[in-house]
Amino acid sequence: MATLPISDGPAGPARGRSVAARLLALFPFALVALVSLVELALADRKYGLFTGGFGQSRAVDTSGEVALFLAGYLAAQALIGLAGWALALRLARRGPAWAALFLFALINGALFLALLVAQYQLHSYFSDAVGFALLKQLGGGSLVDAILFGLSEIGVALIALVAVIAAAWIAWKLLARLLPADLPRSARPRRALSIGVIAAFFVSAIAIPRTGSDAAFGLNRTLAWQGLTGTLDALSDVDRDGYGLFGIQHDSAPFDGSRHPLALDVPGNGVDEDGYGGDLALVPLAAPLGSQVFTSERSHVVIVVMESTRGDVLGKRVNGKLVAPNLEALAVEGGAVPAYSHVAFTTESLKSLFSGQLAPRKGGPSLFRDLKASGYRIGVFSGQPEDFGGISETVGMRGAADVYVDAETLRDKRAFDFAAQGSLLVDESHLLDAFDRTLGAEDWQARPHFAYFNFQSAHFPYHHDGVRMRVADRPIERGAIGADRAAEVQATYWNAVANADAWLGELIARLKAKGVWNDTLLIVTGDHGEDLFEDGFLGHGHIVNQRQFGTVLVANRPGILPAGPLALADYRAVITAALRGEPPAPPAAPPFLHIGPLDAPTAIGLAGRGTLTSLRLDTGEACMTERSQCAPHGDFTGTDKARIDALIARWGSERWRAHRREGQAGH
């Protein structure tokens, strides 16, 4: 039987075995280092763990954060490595000398990498790209490609599992033939080393989450840390309230199941269940607007939502050119007020806009249902898929529409290769073409019409082939987007907004050409804002500030908008009053903002006239954002403390109402 030589030098077999033993002893360390580097590279690519990027507000990018991160990460990886090595040694007791190394390679190598693939869903990128390629060459693709396209993700995973098992079996057989039988057996780790690693991890797991550092959030992106601390947190949750001692949000009352982070604060019981603001004192909230029917002389209604359009769009110039001249003219003709998204994400923003509620329920009252019941002809012309995230189902969009055109129905005209529903984007030119063929070609004098447009030009990455260069010289390529080229990113974004504004002008021209302009109520708004690396962050819905949550509401009729700021949930009441010819009523409460579900947000905010108060519930940090002042919430006094208390009371009141409504629905 052929075997690999263990030495070819003059020192002979004994020296060769010694060298081989030392090399084999280094193998576990090298393997752990390799998979760790792969994980960190993937985490930075997908989440911007160290470099930041779109949607990453918690980059580990200072020397202190990096030091904390590495301390926790190395402790976790060392503990997982020791555990894997101990398991491999136990399983390989009766096998050949090299069996422990082989099993360690499977457990801490192949299995770890498989979990990484599952976590980062690399297969979804491959599947999406392959699917689009096949769609572009229907009828001409190969049989192999057709089979690949038809396989489900479960099927791919099963094939991959079988392939790994087969490869492991073949590798075992080859190693049994090639490796010498007299290799030294691997040693067990020293007890002192094991105790030291366990202690280091335990201290890190307790201390790092309590720092509130971005390092703690970065560590939660890694497999070993997340798995180990999650297990410890569950084991230390003795009162079974969902919170233990090892999470970023840890339980300060570990033996009282009614008191924990994000607990529902019951008003008037003398107990501060969630640890913020004392016992809840309810504050007034806007009464939900019921179903409406308009029977008198009815204006046409056109709503245009411009994706990711910030509140500072009015007056914005790039290279000396006005970004939104049509929106500016509309604001002069009618009016404009500052507005805020509640959550700074598209799906929930549109649900609030059309339902008039912070937390709408499926089947509840909505503008689509109101206008359908009032005899309107309704058309939807959206550059995004309106079924995505349950938008259409919640507000009755598809059921109410007589004409329904969105990125799903125009899938073959999408701007980008990827075909995943959340990635679909269709240029405004196709929406106006569809309008011209359908609703725009009808007689608007015979009955009232409602048209909803969603313009997607300003969606990340802020450029596609249909976008003309209107205020910028050239767009930045998607792969080049980074904080070091913030000026180019900003110019590309504002050029995209200018492109959407140009299509707004085209729509206004069509309404005027039809002779219905004076009989039309036109509402234009954004669904949320966008950070453009001003503070190192790109995206929206991750930090409570004016840029990410703020937008603008513009109407073509004067006197129909109340004084701002407004929230998206206020729009339906504003439109209802305008259609009835009633003066606009001021909103009952200021705009409430939150990141994450209302019942378990990571941060909350309250907007006022020229002010914005925020509180991070995971760290306790509060900010007076208009003056960039942040500190632990307990450090504020006077009017600033009153602002924080008002914010906490508003959140608690909104939660309590939602809780009561769910309880009533259950009965």
N, C-alpha and C positions, 0 to 999 in steps of 0.2 A: 504494500500500500504506500503510495507516494505521500510524503509529508513536506511541509515547508521547512527549509533549513533554519536553524536557530543561530547559526554563526558561520561566517566564512573567513574569520580571521585566525591568526596563529594561536590565540589564547585558548581555543578549543571549545568543546561543548559546554563546560561549566560556566565559562564567562558568557557565552551566548545565552544560556538560560537566565543568568543574572540580568543581562540587558533586557531580555524579553519580559522578565518579571517586573522590572522598573517601568517599562513601557506600558505593560498591561495595567499596572497600578495607576498610571496617569489617565487611563482611558475614561473612567467615570467622570473625572473632573473636566476633561476635554469635552465629553458629551454634554454635560450640564451647561458648560459655557457656550457650546454651539447652539443648543436649543434656546438658551436665554437670549443670545444675540438675534436669533430668528424672531423670537417673540417681540423683543423691543423694536426691531425694524418694522414688523407688521403693525404694532401698536402705534408707532409714529406715523406710518403711512395711512392707516385707517382713521385714527383719532387725532393726529397731530400731537402726540403725547409730549414731545419735547419741542417741536417746531411750531405748534399752533396750526391754525388754518380754519376752514369753514366749519362753523358749529362747535369749535373747541374754545371754551372760555377758561379752562383750568389747565393750561399748559405748564409743564414742569420746566421752567425756563430761567430760574435764578440759581446761583451757586448753592444757596441754602436749601432750596427745594430739591435740587439734584442730589445733594448730600443725604437728605432725609430719605428720598426715594431709593437711592442705592443701598442705604442701610437696611431698609425694610425689604427691598427686593432680594438682596443677597441672602438675608436671613431666611426668607421664605424658600428661595431656590435651594439653599443648603439643607434645609429641613426636608423638603421633598426629595432631594438627592439621597440623603441618609435613609429616609423611609423606603425609597425604591431599592437602594442597595441592600438593606436588611431583608426586604421581601425576596429579592433575587437570590441572596445567599440561602435563605430558607428553602426556596423552591428547588435550588440546584444542589442540595446536600448529597444526593445519590447520583448526580450526573458527572460528566467529565469536568476537569479543572476549569475549563473556559466557559462552562455553562452559566455561571453567575454573571459574567460579563455580557454574554449573549442575552440573557433575560433582562438584565439592566438596560441594554440597548433597546429592547422591545418596550419595556415599561416606561422608562424616562426619556426614551428617544422617540420611537414610533408612536406610542400612545399619546405622548405629550403633543407631538406635531399633529396628530389626528384631531385632538381636542382644539388645537389652534385653528385648524382648517374649519372645524365646525363653528367655533366662536366667531371668526371673521368672515365666514360664509364666502370663502374664495370661489366655491363652486357656483355661487349665484352669478358672479361676474362672468365666469366662463359660459354658463348656460345662456345668459342674456345675449352675449356677443354672438355665440353660435346661432341662437334663434334668429337674430336679425339678419345674419348672413344668409341663412336659409330662406327667410322671407323674401329677400331681394333676388333670389335665384330659383324661385319655385318652378319646378318642372325640369330644372337643369342640374340640380344637386346630385351628388353621388349617393349610392345606397348607404354607405357608411355614415355620411352626414345625416341622411334622413333618419337612420336608426338613432343616432346621437340626439337629434332634435326631439324624437318622440319619447326618449327615456325620461321618466320622472326622476326627481332628486332622490327619492328613496331607492329607486333602482340603481342609480349611480353610486349611492353610498354602499349598497349591498355588494355591488361588483367590486368596489374599492376594498371592502372588508375581505372578500374572498381572495382578492389579489394579494393583500398584505399577508393573510394566513399562508397562502401558497408560497410567497416569497420567503417567509420565515422558515417554512418547512425545507425549502430548497437550500437556504443558507445554512440551516442546521446540518443537513446532509453533507454539504460541501466542507464546512468547518470540521466535521468529524473525520473526513478523509484527509484534509490538508494539515491540520494542526497536530503537533506531536502529543503523544499521550502522557508525557511526563512533565507537562507544564506545572509550575507551582500553583497551588490553590490560592484564591484571593483571600485576603485577611478581613476580619470583621473590624469595623471602626472602633476606635478606642472609646471607652465609656466617658472619659473626661470631655472628649470632642463632642460626643452626642449631647451630653448635658449642657455644654456651652452653647451649642447651636440652638437647642430647645429654649434655653434661657434668653438668648439674644432675640429670638423670634417673639417670645412671649412679651418681653419688654417693649419691642417695637410695635407689636400689635395693640398694646395698651396705650403707648405714648403717642405714636404718630397720628392716629385719628383725632386725638384731642388737641393737636396743634392747629387744626383748621387750615393747614397748609395745602397747596395744590398737590403736594407729594402724596397726601392721603388719597385724594381722588384719582391721581395717576396710578397708584398701586392697585386700586380697585379695578383697573383695566387689565390686570395681569392674572393669569390663571392660578398660580400657586397661592399668592397672597389672598385673592378673592375666595378661593376654596377653603383655605385654612382659617382665615378670620371669620368667614361666614359660618363655618362649623363651630368655632369657639363662641361666636355671638349667639348661635342657637342653643348651645349647651348652657350658656350663662343666663339665658332668658328664663329664670326660675318662676316668674309670675305669669309666663306664657302670654305676654302682651305684644309679642313680635319684636321686642327690643332687648338686647343683651348689653354686655359691657365692652364689646370689641368693635362696634360700628362707629362711623363718623357721627351718627345720631345715636348716642348710647343712652341707656336707661338710668336716670338719676334717682329713680325710686324703684329699685329692682324687686321689691317685695310687695308692690302695690300695682295690681294689674290695671287700675283705672287711670294711673298717672304715668305718662311716657311721652316721648316726642310725637307730635302730631295727633295726640289724643283729642277726641271731640270734647270741647269745653262746654259743659252744661251751664247755661246762664242761671245766676242767682242761687247756686248751691253752696257758695262759700269756698269752693275748691278750684284751684288753678290746675286743671288736668294736663294741659299741654306745656306748662312752664313759661308761658308768655303772657304778660299783661295782667296777671291776677285773674280773679273770677270774671267771667265774661259778662259784660253789660251790653245788651243788644242795642244796635243803632238803626235808624230808619233806612229802609231799602225801597227801591222803586217797585211799585206793584206790577206784576206781570200783565202785559197787554193781551187781552183776549182776542178771539177771532173777530175780524172786521169785514163788513160788506159796504161797498160804496155804491150808492144808488143815484146820487145827483149827477150833475154834469162832471164827467170824469176826464181828467187829463191823461195823456199818454205818459208812461213812465219808462225812463231808460236809466239803468244803473251800469256804470263802468267801474270795475275794480282793476286797478293797476298794481300788479304784483310788486311787493317789496318797496313801494314808493314812500320815501321818508317825508316827515313833516316839514323839513326845510327845503322842499322842492320849489316852493313859490319864491321867486327872486333869485334862484340859484343860477349862476353863470359859470361856464367852463370855456376857457380860451376866449373870453369876452362875449360868448354867445349865450343867449337865454335858453335854458334847458327846456322849459315847458311854456312856450308862448301861448298855446291854446288854453292850457289850464289857467294861466294868468288872466287871459281875456275873459274866461268864464267867471273867475272870481271877481273881477271888476264888474261884470254885468250882473251877477247875482250876489254871491257871498262865499266866504270861506271861514272855517273855524278849525283850530287844532283838534285832533282826535287821537284816540288810543285803541290799539288792539288789547283785548284782555289777556291773551296768551302769546301773541307774536308768532303764531304758526297759522298757516293758511286754512287748514281744515276747520279748526275750532273757531277761527275768526269769521269765516263765512257763515257758519252755523249761527253765531251770535248776531251777525249783521242781519240776516234774513228772518231770524226768529224773534229778535228783540230780547233775548235772555242771555244771562251769563253762562248758564249751564242748561242748554235746551235738551228736550227729550224728543225722541222720534215720535212723529205723529202730532206734535203740538202745533199751536198756531204759528203761522209764518206769513211773510209777505207774498210768497208764491200762492199759498192757499187762499189768502185774502183776495188777491186780484183774480184768481180763477173763479172764486165764488161771486165776484163782482162782474163777470162777463168779459174779462180781458182776453185778447189773443196774446199768447205768451211764447216768447222765443228765447232760447238759451244758446249763446255763442261764446264758448269758452276755450281758451288755449291750454287748459289743463283738464285732466279727467275728473269730472264732478262727482263720480261715484267713489273716488278715492277718499278714504277716511270717513265714509258715510255721510258726506255733505248732502248729496241729492236725496238720500233716503230720509235724513233728519228733517229737512225743510220742505220736502215734497216737490223737489225741482223737476225731476223726470216725469212724475205723475201729472203735474200741472201744465207742463210745456206742450204746446202744439207743434213747435219746431225745436228739436234738441240736437245741437251740434257741439261736440267737445273733442278733446284730444283722443278719446277712444274711438269715436266715429270717424275722426280724421287721422287715424293711426298711420296710414300710409304717407301722410304729409308731415310727420313729426320732424323736428329740427335736429335731433340727435340719434345716434345709432341705437342706444340702449332702449329696449322695449318694455322694461319693467313699468308698471302702472304709474308709480310715483315719479318716474323720470320723463314721462311724456310731456312734450311741449310743442305747441303749434303756433306758427307765426300769425300775427294779426291780419296779414293780407288774406289768408284763407278764411278767417272768420268774417271779414267784410264781404268776401265773395259769396259765402254761404248766406249771409244776410241779404245781399242783393238778389239772390235766387229765390229766397223764401219770404220771410217776413217783410223785408224791405220792398218787395214787389207787390204787396197787398194794398188794398184801399184802407187807409187809416181813418178815413172819415166815417166809415160804416160802423166801426166799433172801436173802443179803446184798445191800445196795444201796450204791452210791457216787454221790453227787451233787456236781457242781462248779458253784458260782455265782460269777459275776463282776459285782460291783456297781460301776456307773460314775458315780455321782452326783458324786464329787469330781474328775472329769476337767475340765480347762480347757474352758470358762470358768466352771466351778463352779456353774452354775445352768441349769436348763431348766424348762419349765412344770410338770413333774411333781414338782419339789422344793418341799416345804412349808417355810415359814419357822419353824424350830424353836428356834434360838438367836440369830438375827439378826433385825433389824426389816425390812430390805429388801435385796435383792441389788443389787450394782453391775452396771450394764449392760456388756456386753462392750466396746463402743466407748469406755467411760469408764475402762477398766482402765489404770492407770499408777502409777508409783512415788509420785506425789504423792497418791494415794488408797489407799495401802497398807493402812491400817486397814480400809477398806471391803472391799478384796480379801480380806483375812484373815478378816473376819467372814463373807463369802460362802462362802469355802472351808470354814471350820469348820461352817457351816450345812449344806453339802453332805455333809460327813462325818457329821454328826448325822442327816441323812436316810438315808444308807446304814446307819447303826447302827439306826435305827428299823426298817428292813426286815430287818436281822439278827434283831431281836426278834420280828418276825412269823414268820420261818423257824423260830426256836427254839420258838415257840408251836405251830407246826404239828407239829414232831417230837414234842413232848410230848403233843399231842392224839392222835397216832397210837399213843402208848404205846411208842415206840422210843427215847426219849431216853437211857435208861440203857444201851442197847445200841449207842449211836452215839458214834463218835469225831468230834468237831467241831473243825476247825482253821480259825482266822481269821487273816488276815494282809493286809498291803498288798503291792503289787508293787514299790513304791519310795516315796520321799517327795516333797516339794515345797517349793521355796523360794518365799516369799511377799513378796518385796521386803525381807526383813530386811537384806540387804547390797546392795540395789539390783537383785537378780536375781529373775525370776519363771520358774518351771519346774523341770525336773529333767534329770539326765543330762549336765550341762555343767560342773559344779564338784564336786569330791570333797569333800563335807562331810556332816555328820550329817543335815541337813534334807533334802537331795536323795536320799541313798542309804539313809538309815535308815528302818526301819519297825518293826513289832512282830509277834511270833508269840504267839497266844493259843490255848490248848487247854481243853476242858471237863473234862478228867480230870487230877487232880493226879499229880505224880510222873513224867510221861512226857516232860517237856522237860528237856534238859540245861542246865547253866549257860550263859548267853549271853556274848558275842554269837554268834548263828548267822548263816550265810549261807543264801540261798534254796536253794542246792544241798545243804544239809544236811537239808532237810525230808523228803526221801524216806526217808532212813535213820532219821529220828526216827519217822515214821509206820510204817515196817516194824517197828521194835523194839516200838512200842506194840501193833500187831496181833499180834505173837508173844508179847506179855506179858513182854518182856524189859526190863531197866532201860535207860534211855537212855545211850548212850555219848557222852562228850564229843567234840566235833569234832576231827579230826586236825590241823587248821590253822585259823588265824583267818580271818575273811572277807577275801577279796581283791576289790578294786574296780578298775574301769577304765572310761575314757571312750574310745569308739572300739573297733575290732577288737582282740582280744588280741594279735595280731601287730604292730599298728601303732597303739597308743593315743596320745592326746595327754596323758593323765594317768593315774596309777595310785594306789591307796591300800590301806592295810592297817588294819583295825579291831581294836582290843583292848578290854579292859574299861576303859571311860572314856577311851580314847585313840583317835585317828584320825590316821594319818600319810599325807601325800599328796606326790606328786612330779609336777610338770608336765614331761613329756619334751620339749616344744617350747621351753621357756624355761629349764629347769633349776632352777626355783623349788620348794623343798620347804616344807611347812607342818606344824606341830604344831597341828592344827585346833582341838583342845579348848582351847588357850590363845591361838588366833589369832596365832601367831608364824610368820612366813614370811620366808625368806631364800634366797639361792643355796644349793643343797644342799651345796656344799663348805665353807660357813661354819659348819656345825653340828659340834659336838664331843660327846664323852662318850656318854651314853645316847641323846641325840637322833640322833647320827650312827649309832649302832647300830640305831635304829629305821628310819632311811632305808636302811641297808645290808640290813636284813631285808626291807624292802619290795622293793628291787631284786632280791634273791636269789629272792624268791617269784615275782615277775614272770618272771624268767629261767627258773625251774624249771617254771612253768606253760607257758611257750612251748616249752621243750625237750621236755616230755612231749607237747604237741600236735604238735610237729614229728616226734617219733618215731612217734606213732600214725598220722600221715598217711603216713609212709614205709612203715610196716608194711601199711597199707591198700592202698598202691600196689603192693605185691608180692603 
